[in-house]
Amino acid sequence: MTDLEIVRVTALSDNYIWLVHDPVSDETMVVDPAEAAPVLAEADRRGWRIGAIWNTHWHPDHTGGNAAIKEAHGAVVTGPAAEAARIPTLDVAVGEGDTVTLGGHVATVLETPGHTAGHITFHFPGDAIVFTGDTLFAMGCGRLFEGDAAQMFANMQRLAALPAATIVYCAHEYTQSNGRFARAAEPGNAAIIERMVSVDAARASGEPTVPTTIALEQATNPFLRASSAEELADRRAAKDAFRG
């Protein structure tokens, strides 16, 4: 159980920005700020100063708030070394096995390419939490814009091996559409059917469906559950064309 305070900040049409505060050190960081205004407003409301920005990849809906937050709070931007040229605000470039800290909490950097060529994930093993950006979603995975199915399959295998209780903080509210595909991909999976009852109810009332857990994804995510890169590729192509 972590003592980190993790606040969901909604942005754009379906982005989630994660504002993370360590009450012991009074340090605060933000993961993938799509835009600055809602983050700065939430930090100000709580009396938090944002000392760090952690980016999982270069896409503008994950880095768009970097410059303004950096200017307002003097935040240091950490992100993937492989995408340094595409994140002009980057201060600290990290890769596989590097560690980053928030107070006494240590996160290990996992390279998880596929959605983008240099995508990374931040895993806090001591807190049983992981920030997966656009690699692992609730009931889904990121589109393969710059990588391939073999890379994404390796990512899924790696994340599936994390402790089952690990809490997964992803960057978009895609669960309902992902779940509709999951039902079609695995029509006999009772866990998916059961989960979608709660997902549909949550979305009908305007409630979020993330974070999720590794255990829940092991039971209901057709990409995490794929048995091979070929099966993942087939499922990703089917999801890209899915209109259910």
Backbone torsions as a table, in degrees:
resi	resn	phi	psi	omega
1	MET	NA	125.5	-178.0
2	THR	-89.7	151.3	172.9
3	ASP	-100.4	6.1	174.8
4	LEU	-66.6	140.4	173.5
5	GLU	-94.2	119.1	-176.3
6	ILE	-118.5	117.5	-174.1
7	VAL	-111.8	129.2	177.6
8	ARG	-83.7	125.7	175.7
9	VAL	-117.5	120.7	-179.4
10	THR	-84.3	146.9	-178.2
11	ALA	-152.3	157.2	179.1
12	LEU	50.8	-141.6	-176.5
13	SER	-88.7	-33.5	-175.6
14	ASP	-151.9	17.3	180.0
15	ASN	-81.4	146.0	168.0
16	TYR	-116.5	126.0	173.6
17	ILE	-104.3	137.7	-177.8
18	TRP	-109.2	116.5	177.6
19	LEU	-97.9	120.6	-169.7
20	VAL	-121.8	125.7	-175.3
21	HIS	-124.6	132.9	174.0
22	ASP	-99.1	109.6	-175.8
23	PRO	-68.0	-20.8	-179.3
24	VAL	-74.1	-50.5	-179.1
25	SER	-89.1	-13.9	-174.5
26	ASP	65.6	23.2	177.6
27	GLU	-90.7	148.0	-179.1
28	THR	-135.2	139.8	173.0
29	MET	-135.2	166.0	178.7
30	VAL	-131.4	138.2	180.0
31	VAL	-102.4	123.7	172.4
32	ASP	53.8	62.1	179.3
33	PRO	-73.2	104.1	179.6
34	ALA	-62.2	-37.7	177.5
35	GLU	-148.9	157.9	-171.3
36	ALA	-86.1	-40.8	-168.5
37	ALA	-53.2	-51.5	-178.2
38	PRO	-67.1	-30.1	178.8
39	VAL	-69.5	-47.5	179.9
40	LEU	-63.1	-38.6	179.1
41	ALA	-64.5	-43.4	-179.9
42	GLU	-67.5	-42.3	178.3
43	ALA	-62.8	-42.2	179.1
44	ASP	-63.9	-40.7	179.7
45	ARG	-61.2	-33.5	-177.4
46	ARG	-94.5	-6.3	-178.6
47	GLY	73.2	29.9	-179.5
48	TRP	-102.3	140.5	173.2
49	ARG	-104.0	125.4	-176.1
50	ILE	-84.1	110.7	-178.2
51	GLY	-94.2	-13.9	-175.2
52	ALA	-149.1	147.2	172.2
53	ILE	-122.1	128.1	176.8
54	TRP	-113.4	121.3	178.6
55	ASN	-105.2	134.2	175.3
56	THR	-85.9	-27.1	177.7
57	HIS	-164.5	176.6	-166.7
58	TRP	-83.6	-13.3	-172.4
59	HIS	-52.2	140.3	-176.6
60	PRO	-57.6	-29.4	179.0
61	ASP	-79.3	10.1	173.5
62	HIS	-125.1	-15.5	-176.8
63	THR	-123.3	-2.3	-172.4
64	GLY	-60.1	-26.0	-179.7
65	GLY	-93.8	-2.5	-174.9
66	ASN	-52.5	-55.3	-170.9
67	ALA	-61.3	-45.4	-177.1
68	ALA	-69.5	-37.5	177.8
69	ILE	-68.5	-39.7	177.9
70	LYS	-61.0	-43.8	-179.4
71	GLU	-67.7	-40.6	-176.2
72	ALA	-74.4	-37.4	-172.5
73	HIS	-120.2	-3.0	-178.0
74	GLY	70.5	27.0	-176.8
75	ALA	-66.8	143.7	175.5
76	VAL	-92.7	128.4	-176.2
77	VAL	-96.2	123.8	176.5
78	THR	-114.5	136.4	-179.9
79	GLY	-163.2	-175.3	-173.5
80	PRO	-68.0	127.3	179.3
81	ALA	-59.5	-35.3	-177.4
82	ALA	-68.4	-13.6	-178.9
83	GLU	-120.3	19.1	-176.0
84	ALA	-56.0	-37.4	-177.9
85	ALA	-68.9	-17.2	-176.7
86	ARG	-104.3	1.9	177.1
87	ILE	-124.9	85.3	-173.0
88	PRO	-62.5	-20.3	179.9
89	THR	-86.5	-1.0	-172.8
90	LEU	-64.1	134.4	175.8
91	ASP	-109.0	-40.6	-175.7
92	VAL	-124.2	119.2	-179.4
93	ALA	-98.8	128.8	-177.0
94	VAL	-128.5	159.1	179.0
95	GLY	-145.3	-169.4	-175.5
96	GLU	-47.7	126.2	175.2
97	GLY	85.5	-12.0	176.1
98	ASP	-67.4	158.9	177.1
99	THR	-122.5	146.8	174.6
100	VAL	-130.0	151.4	-173.0
101	THR	-127.1	151.5	169.1
102	LEU	-130.4	104.7	-171.8
103	GLY	59.0	-128.8	178.8
104	GLY	-90.1	7.8	-178.6
105	HIS	-95.6	129.6	-174.3
106	VAL	-113.2	127.8	176.2
107	ALA	-111.0	137.2	175.2
108	THR	-96.9	137.5	178.6
109	VAL	-85.9	126.6	174.2
110	LEU	-111.7	128.1	174.8
111	GLU	-80.2	122.0	-175.9
112	THR	-131.2	65.1	-177.3
113	PRO	-71.1	159.8	178.3
114	GLY	147.0	-61.2	175.0
115	HIS	-64.2	-49.2	166.4
116	THR	-127.3	165.9	-173.5
117	ALA	-67.0	-28.1	-175.7
118	GLY	-119.9	17.3	-177.4
119	HIS	-50.9	137.6	175.5
120	ILE	-125.8	162.8	178.4
121	THR	-126.5	144.4	179.0
122	PHE	-108.8	116.9	-177.3
123	HIS	-114.6	122.3	174.5
124	PHE	-99.1	89.9	-176.4
125	PRO	-62.5	-34.9	-179.0
126	GLY	-72.4	-17.1	-179.8
127	ASP	-109.2	-5.6	-178.4
128	ALA	56.3	46.2	174.4
129	ILE	-135.3	154.0	-179.9
130	VAL	-146.0	135.4	176.7
131	PHE	-104.7	111.3	-168.7
132	THR	-103.9	1.4	177.9
133	GLY	55.7	-122.5	179.5
134	ASP	-110.6	24.6	175.8
135	THR	-89.1	-62.2	178.4
136	LEU	-109.4	123.2	173.5
137	PHE	-108.8	167.1	169.2
138	ALA	-63.5	115.6	179.3
139	MET	66.3	18.1	-179.1
140	GLY	-159.0	-174.7	173.9
141	CYS	-143.2	166.8	-178.4
142	GLY	-70.5	153.8	173.9
143	ARG	-64.7	151.1	-177.2
144	LEU	-91.3	75.6	-177.8
145	PHE	-76.4	-41.2	-174.1
146	GLU	-124.8	0.3	-179.2
147	GLY	-130.2	-163.4	-176.2
148	ASP	-131.2	174.6	-175.8
149	ALA	-65.4	-32.5	178.9
150	ALA	-63.0	-41.0	177.6
151	GLN	-65.2	-45.1	-178.6
152	MET	-67.1	-36.6	176.5
153	PHE	-61.7	-42.7	177.5
154	ALA	-61.6	-40.0	176.5
155	ASN	-61.4	-46.3	-178.2
156	MET	-62.4	-41.4	178.9
157	GLN	-62.9	-41.4	-178.4
158	ARG	-67.3	-44.0	-179.9
159	LEU	-71.1	-35.0	178.1
160	ALA	-63.2	-23.7	-178.6
161	ALA	-84.0	-6.5	175.9
162	LEU	-67.4	158.5	178.4
163	PRO	-53.1	139.4	-173.0
164	ALA	-58.1	-30.8	-177.2
165	ALA	-80.5	-3.7	-178.8
166	THR	-58.1	130.1	179.9
167	ILE	-88.9	130.0	-174.6
168	VAL	-105.2	119.6	177.0
169	TYR	-107.6	105.3	178.6
170	CYS	-102.7	177.1	-165.9
171	ALA	-105.7	4.2	-179.7
172	HIS	-143.3	154.0	173.2
173	GLU	-93.3	81.9	-178.2
174	TYR	-114.4	4.9	-166.4
175	THR	-61.3	-40.5	-176.1
176	GLN	-64.8	-46.4	179.2
177	SER	-69.1	-37.4	176.1
178	ASN	-61.8	-41.7	-177.6
179	GLY	-66.9	-34.9	176.9
180	ARG	-63.2	-39.6	175.9
181	PHE	-68.3	-41.3	-178.8
182	ALA	-58.1	-38.7	177.2
183	ARG	-61.9	-38.0	179.4
184	ALA	-73.6	-36.3	-177.9
185	ALA	-72.0	-35.1	-178.9
186	GLU	-132.7	72.2	-174.3
187	PRO	-62.9	-20.6	180.0
188	GLY	-93.2	5.4	-176.2
189	ASN	-87.3	103.7	-177.1
190	ALA	-65.4	-29.5	-179.7
191	ALA	-65.9	-35.5	177.5
192	ILE	-67.5	-45.6	179.9
193	ILE	-59.7	-43.8	-180.0
194	GLU	-65.7	-43.1	-179.3
195	ARG	-63.5	-38.8	-177.2
196	MET	-66.0	-24.2	175.0
197	VAL	-61.8	-46.3	-179.2
198	SER	-73.5	-35.1	178.1
199	VAL	-64.0	-48.1	-179.6
200	ASP	-62.1	-39.1	179.2
201	ALA	-66.2	-41.8	179.9
202	ALA	-63.0	-46.2	-178.0
203	ARG	-69.3	-33.1	177.9
204	ALA	-63.3	-29.0	179.9
205	SER	-100.6	9.4	177.1
206	GLY	76.8	17.4	-178.8
207	GLU	-91.7	149.8	177.9
208	PRO	-74.6	159.2	178.2
209	THR	-115.2	5.3	175.6
210	VAL	-127.5	152.1	14.5
211	PRO	-73.8	170.4	176.7
212	THR	-124.4	-168.9	176.6
213	THR	-132.1	158.6	176.2
214	ILE	-59.8	-40.5	-179.7
215	ALA	-60.0	-44.0	-179.3
216	LEU	-66.0	-37.6	178.2
217	GLU	-70.0	-37.4	176.8
218	GLN	-58.2	-31.7	-176.8
219	ALA	-88.0	-25.5	-167.2
220	THR	-132.9	-3.4	-175.8
221	ASN	-97.9	111.6	-175.0
222	PRO	-66.4	-18.7	178.2
223	PHE	-85.5	-41.2	174.9
224	LEU	-66.2	-28.6	-177.0
225	ARG	-90.1	-5.0	-179.9
226	ALA	-58.8	139.9	-174.9
227	SER	-89.2	-9.9	-178.5
228	SER	-158.8	164.8	175.7
229	ALA	-62.6	-33.6	180.0
230	GLU	-66.3	-41.4	178.6
231	GLU	-66.9	-40.9	177.5
232	LEU	-61.8	-43.0	179.2
233	ALA	-59.4	-43.8	179.2
234	ASP	-63.3	-42.4	-179.3
235	ARG	-68.8	-37.6	179.8
236	ARG	-66.6	-40.9	178.2
237	ALA	-65.1	-39.8	178.7
238	ALA	-66.9	-39.9	178.5
239	LYS	-65.3	-39.3	-179.8
240	ASP	-61.9	-29.2	-179.0
241	ALA	-99.1	-2.0	-171.7
242	PHE	-71.0	135.0	179.0
243	ARG	-126.6	22.5	-176.7
244	GLY	-78.2	NA	NA
